[in-house]
């Protein structure tokens, strides 16, 4: 009986995910590019944070452009170090809702390494997660086998041989 409502639950959960992303795209903080050289200290505009680039690892192609880049950073709030570690593609440093992602990297004259970061804060991430979990649970419950009787209603499984 309750299974007939699961597609409606899935649709509602999908709408929760989409509306969470929509609200987050309007209300979330976005700092587009934070460029600096290895060893530099940069302010993350519009936030109380600054970041120091402790080291940059680049793997360059034969043609001279970076194919992989990593940066070891320390994130400061005022003068206090609050977070740090290695940032690489899709593996940000996260602190107080802000994610610091690496965007690009390379070398300038005399081998000076540089990187570009972006910083995001998505306030609606928990809403999106809740919608995604609800959607997944409803899907799992919907695809689980259920019992029916001969009349096609809920009840015992009957096998005809």
N, C-alpha and C positions, 0 to 999 in steps of 0.2 A: 504494500500500500504506500509506504513512504518513499519507495524507489522512484515513483513517478514525479516526485518533486526535485530529485537530484539534478536534472538538466537545468531547472530554474535556479537552483543554488549555484551551479557552475556559471551560468550567465551572470548572476549577481556578483559572484566573486571576480569574474573577468572585468566587470564594470568597476569594481573597487580598485583593481590593479591599474586600469587605464586612467581612472580619475585621480588616483594617487600620483601617477606619473605626470599628469597634466598639472595638478596643483604644484607639484615639486618643480616643474619646469618654469612656473611663473614665480614661485616664492623662494626657491632655493638660491643660494649664493653661488655665483660662478666667477672665478678669477681666471681669465682666459690664458694668458701666458706669463710665466715668471721665468725670464731668462737670466742666466748667470754662468760665470766660468767656475771651474773647479777651484775650491778654496774661497769662493765668494759668499757673502751674506746678503740675502734679499728679503725685503718686506713683502708679505703676502697681502696685497692691496685689499682694503676693506675688512680686514680681520686683525685680531690682536697678535698674529703670528709672524715670525720671520723664520727663514730656513737657511742653514749653512750647508753648503755642498762640500762634504769631506773628501769625496773621491768620485771619479767617473771612470767606468770601464766601458770601452768601446770595442766592438768587433767590426772591423772594416772589411768591405768587399774588395775584390781586385780592382774595381773601378773607382775606389776612393770614397764611397758613401757608407754610412753606418748601417749594418744589418741587425745588430743587437746593441743595446746600451742599457747600462745600469748606473745608478748613482747611490752612494751612501750619504744620507743626509741626517741632520739633527734639526728638530723643530723646536723653536723657542717661543715662549709666551712671555713677553717682556725680556728679562735677563735669565729666566729659568728655563732649562732644557726640559721639555715635557714629553718628547717622543723622538724616535729616531730609528734608523735601520736602512736596509737596502730597498730602493724603489726600482721596480722594473715594470714593463708593460703588464697591465691588469693586476698588479700587486702593489697597491698604494700603501702609504703610511696614513693611518686614520687616527685622529685625535679630536675629541669633543664634537663629533659629527662631521668634521672636515676631512675629506680624502685628498691627499696630495698624490697626483698621478704624474708619471713621466710621459712627456709627449714626443720629444725629439732630442737628438744629441748630435754632436759632431766635433770637428777640430777646426780651429782657425790657424792663422799663420803661426809659425814656430811651435806647432803641436799643442797649443792651448786648447784644452777640452772644455766644451760648454754643453749645457742641457737646457731644455725648456720644460717647465712643469705647468700643470693646471691644478687648480684647487676647486673642489665642489663641496657643497653642503646640501644634502637632500633631506629636508625636514620630514617628508612624507614616506621615507623608506620603510618605516615600521608598518604603515598602512598598506603599502604595496606587498610587503612580506606576508602580512595577515591575509590579504586577498589571495595571494599565490598558494598559501598553505590550505585555505578553505577550498580553493579550486582543485588542488591535488587530492585532498581527502574525498571530496565529492566524486571525483573521477574514479578513484580506487573503489569506493563503495558501489559505484554504478557498474563497474565491470566485474565485480565479484559475482560468481554464480549464485543464483537464488533458486528456491524451490517453488514448483507450481504443481497444482493438481490437474486432473483430466479436464476440468472445466476451464482451465487457463487462469484461475485465480491463485492466490497465495495458499500454500499448504504443503502437503507431502509430495515427494517426487514419485511419479508412477512410470514404470517402464513397461512397454508392450513388446512382447517378443515374437 
